[in-house]
Amino acid sequence: MKKTLLLLSIILMIFASCAEDQTSDIIINYNGIVDQTNNQGVIYLSGTYVEDLTLIDTNTYIVNGPMIMASGTTLTIPAGMTIEALAAGSDVYVAIAQGAKIIANGDANNPIIFTSNSTTPAAGDWGGLILLGKAPINSVTGGTSTATSEIGSLPYGGEIIDDNSGSLSYVRVQYSGGKADGQSENNGFSFYGVGNGTNVDHIQMFEGLDDGVEFFGGTVNVSYLSVINAQDDSIDWTEGYSGTITEAYVEHGPEHDKGIEADGYNTDIGNNSNPIFWSHPTITNVTIIGNGSGTGNEAVRLRAGTRVTINNAYIEGFDEGFDMDGDTTTNPTGEGVVADETNVIDITFSDVILKLKNDTLFTFSESDLISGDGNGTGTDYTTWGAGWTVN
């Protein structure tokens, strides 16, 4: 009994001391998860989560640092939820690690929104949403080897073509793209080696400081993709990406770069696959709207050996429709056209000065790349973007 009374006295003294010197609240660590719930019902999300986490629609959630779902866990987000992120730049992001999953399925009337918590939100307020999988990448030697992500240095890549990182449906990311430095930049959505067992449909990036959606290898298929006001490239791929993008809409704001910028491999790392393979996605029904000709920009830039098949496109308001860069050795982008591996089938250009600029050192004509000029209609964004996207 004396020992119990002594213990209670010590506890009371500790709490009295905290109250007197105004030290911070005690943070309870449970299975590697930091619980930082305050009395206002706001739940702060950061740290590495080693158990499943299901968000509850009656709570308010703020991501206030790197939030990483570890392998074997699942993050579940209900339809209609808005998750705020502390406007603190690049170190505030949500990452779904290799072997983890995110289940975020909204609908047209109840999209899931990741956004800045600033009262005056701006592009680059926070990082973005990152998925990392075990599908093939060409920046490493051997299918079982992994690379590490620009943000968070998390592993990605492997041999599982149909790897499953969960499901994103009717998800919008706003005011993302916080930059760590010139080489490490967040995007709205970053897909690192994500496999085609992952469901991704109806996603939008709005007002981002860097790329809207970037694919670092992998095989994931994406449908109904919207990117509005990305200040760098709207759609970007590298490291051997070979999935499909179906129904895509890109619209430039005052600050922007390319509608699509595409690399066959990561030029900072090299094409280390054995045997060597290039990025080669298929894009079907795509519209890219620029700010008008005379702005000195390209709608689509293909480089570093990438291949691509584009079916039914509409491009409006650019100096150049396609800018192709490369050489005849390590960056044979033009070889894709000559070998009939890069094709643009059914396209319409409006207010575009030059349809093709060939800087690849391979000789080919505009008609070798483009067929069905004037036949493209692009995507029906007015229909599928209604209700859940913002402009």
N, C-alpha and C positions, 0 to 999 in steps of 0.2 A: 504493500500500500504506500509506504514511504517513497519507493522508487517511482511509482505512478505519479504521485503528487509532484515529485521533483521534475519528472519529464514534462508534465503539464506546465509547471512554472517556467521551464526553459523555453517552451514553445511560445507561451504568452510574452516572455521577454523579447523573443525574436520579432514577433509581430509588432509589439510596442515600439521596438527600435526602428523597424521599417517605417512605421507611421510617423515617428518623430523626425527622422532624417530625410524623409521623402524619397527613399530609394525606390527603384522601379519594382513593378509587380513581379512575383515569382513566376517563372516560366516552367511549366511541367513538361518533361520529355517522356513520351510514351512510345516504345517500339520505334524509335528513330523519327517520330513525328512531333513537331513542335506545336502545341496547342496554345494559340494566342487569342482566345476569345475574350472580348471585353464586355462590359456591362450594357453596352448599347445594342448587343446582338450582332455586331459586325465580326465576321470571322476572317482572319488574315491567313493567307495561304502562301507558304514558302517552305523551303527545305526539301529533303528527300523523303517521299512517302513510300513506306514498305508494306503497307496494307491497302486494300481497296478503299476508295473514297467515293462516296455518293453524296453529291450536293443536294441540299433540300431547298425547295423553292420559296420557303418562308424566311430563309436566312439571307443576309447580305454578305457577299464575299469580295475581298480585295486581295489581289496578288501583290505582295509587297517585297518580292525578291525572286530569286530563281526557284521555281516550283518544279520538281522532277518526280515523275511517277516511275518507280523502280521496276525492274523486270519482274513479271508475275503479278503485277497489280493492275487494276482497272479504275479509271476515273470516269464516273458517270454523271452527266449533266442533264437536268430536265429541260424539256422544251420551254421556250419563252424566257429563260434565265439570262440576265445581264451580269457578267462578271467584270468588275472593275480592276484596273491595274494602276498601281502607284505610278504617278508621272515622274519617274526617276531614271529613265533611260534604259540602256542596254541590259542591265542586270536584273530586270524584271521581265520574266518570261515564263511560259508553261511548256515543259518538255515531256514528251512521252517516250521513255527510253526503249531500247531494244527489248522485246519480250513483254512490254507493257501494252495496254490498250486504252483508248479513249472512246467512250460511247456518248456522243453528243448529237442527238437526233432531234432537231426542231421540225417546224413545218412553215409553210408560207405565211401563216398568221401568227406564228410563235417562233421566230428565229432565235437562235442562241447567239448572244453578242458578247464579244470581248472588247473592252474599250478603256480609254484613259479615265481616271477619276478626277482629272483636273476640271475646274470650272470653266477654263478656256482651253479646251483640248487642242493639240496640234500634232502634226506628223512627227514621229520620233519620241513621243512621250514615254513609250515603254517598248519592250522587245517584240514579242509576237508568239505565235503558236508553232511548236517544233515537234515533228514526229520522226522517230528514228527506227529503222527496220533492219531486216536481215536479207534483203534482196541484193542482187549483184550490182557492183559498182566497178568502174574500170581504173580507179585511182590506186588500186592495191594489186599485189601479185598473189594470185590464187584466190579462189572463191571464198575460202574460210577466213581470209584476212579482213581486218576492219580498219577504217580510217576514223578520224575524230572530227567532230563538228566544229565549225568556226566559233560558235557560241556554246560555252559550257564544256567543251572538249569531251563530248560524249561519243561512244563508239557507234558505228553504223556500217552496214554492208554485210554481205555473206553470199550464200548459195540458194536461199529459199525464195524462188520466184513468186510464189503465192503467199508469202509471209503476211500476217494479219495484224495490223496495228489498231484495229477497231473500226469506228464509223463516224464520219462527219457529214451531217446533212442539215442544210439551212443554217449555216454558221457564218457569222460576219466578224471580221477582225478590223478594228478601227484605230487609227493614230499610232500605228506600230512603227518598227524600223529603227529603234534606238541603236546608235553606233557605238561600239566599244573602241574601235580605232579604224583606220583606213582599210584594213584587211579583214576585220571582223565586224560584220553588220547583220543585224536581225532583218528578217523579212516579215511580211504579214503571215504567210504560211510557208514553212520550210519543211520539205519532205526529203529526208536523208535515207536513201536506200530502202524506201518504203515499198512493200510488196503489193501485188495486185489482189491479194486476199482482203485488202483494206477497202472499205466502201467510202468514197468521197464524191458527194454530189451537192450542188447548190451551196457554193461557198463564195464569199465576197471579201476582198480587201478594199477598204476605203481609207483614203488619206494616209498613206505610208511614206516614210522618209527614204526607205530603200525599195527593194523589189516587192512586187505584190505577192507572187507565188514563185518559189524556186524549187527545182527538183535536182537533187544531188544523186544522180544514178537512180536505181530502183526501177520498178515496173508498174507502179500504181496508176490506175486509170481514174481520171477526173472528168466529171460531167457537170455542166451548168456552172461555169466559172466566170465571175465578174471581178474586174479590177478597175477601180475608179481613182484617179489622182495618185498614182504611184510616182514618187519623185525620182526613182531610178527606173529600172526595167519593169514592165508590168508582168510579163511571163518570162522566166529564165530557166534554162536547163543546162546541165553539165554532167560529167562523170558517167556517161553511158546510159542516160535515161532512155527508156524504151517503152513507156506506157502510152496511153491514148488520152487526148484532151478533146472532149466532145461538147459542143455548144459553149463557146467562149466569147465574152464581150470585154473589150478594153477601151477605156476612154481617158485621154490625157487631160491633166490640169495644166495650170501655168508653169509649174516646175515638173519636168519629166525627162526621161531618156527614151529608150526604145519601147515599142509595143511588145516585141519579142526579141530577146538576145539569147543566142543559143551556141553552146560549145559542145564539141564532140567529147572533150575530156577537160579536166581541170588543169589549166596551163601552169598553175602554181605547183602542181604535184607531178603531172605527167600521165600518159596513158600506159598504165602498168599491167593491164589485163593480159592474160595468156590463155588462148590467143587474143590478140588485140580486137576489141570491138568498140564501136562508136555510138554516141547517142543517136537514136533513130525513133523518135515518137511519131505518132500519127495524129493530126489535128483535123477535126471535121466540124464544119460550120463555125467560122470565127469572123468576128467583126472587130476592126481596129480603127478608132477614130482619133485623129490627131488635131492639131491646132491650126491647120491650114498650110498649104505649100508656102515656101519662102521662110520657113522657120528653121531650116537647116538640120532636119532630123530624118531618121529612117524608121519605117514601120517595123521591119524585120531585119535583124542582123544575124547572119549565119557565119560561123567561124570555127577554127580548131577542129576541122574534120567532121563536123556534125552532118548527119543526114536528117531529112524530114520529109514526110508525106503530108501535104495539105490539100484537103478536099472542101471546096465551097467556101470562099473567103471574100470579104468586102473590106477594102482599105481606102480610107478617106483622109486627105489633109496632110500630106507629107512631101518632102522634097524627093525622097527615094522610097520606093516600095520594098525592094529587097537589096540589101548590101551584103555581098558575099566576100569574105576575106580568107586568105590561106596561102599555101604554097604547094609544091609538088612532092614534098617529103613528109615532114611530121604533122603538117596541118592540111591534108588534102581535101578541103571542103568541096572544091570544084569537081573532084573525082566522083562525088555522089551524083552530080548531074550527068556526067559523061557515062557513068555506069547504070544510069536510070534508077538510082536509089533515092534521089531527091527529086520530088515532083510537086508541082502546084497545079491542081486540076480544078477548073471552073473558079474564076476569080474576076472581080470587078474593081477597077481603080477609079477613084473620083478625086479630083484636085490633087493629083500626084504628078510631079514633074518628070521623074525618071523611074521607070518600072523596075529596072535591074541595073545594078552596078557590079561588075565582075572584077574583083581584085584577087582572084584565086590562082593565077598563072596557068589555069586550064582554059582551053579554048572551047567555047560553046556559045550558042546564040540564045536570045531570049525565048524563042520557041522551043528550045531544048528543055528549058526549065518549066515554062508556062504553057498550058493548053486550056482551051475554053475561056480565053480572055473575053470578058464581058458577060459571062454566064453566071458569075457568082452572086449570091444573095446574102451570104453571111448567116448570122444567127438571128432568131426571132426573139431578141431580148425583151421587147415590150411585153411579150406573153409570159415567158418563164421567169423574168426578173421582177414581175409585179408583186408588190406586197411586202417583200422581205429585204429588198436591196435599198440602198440610199444613193442619191446622186449629188 
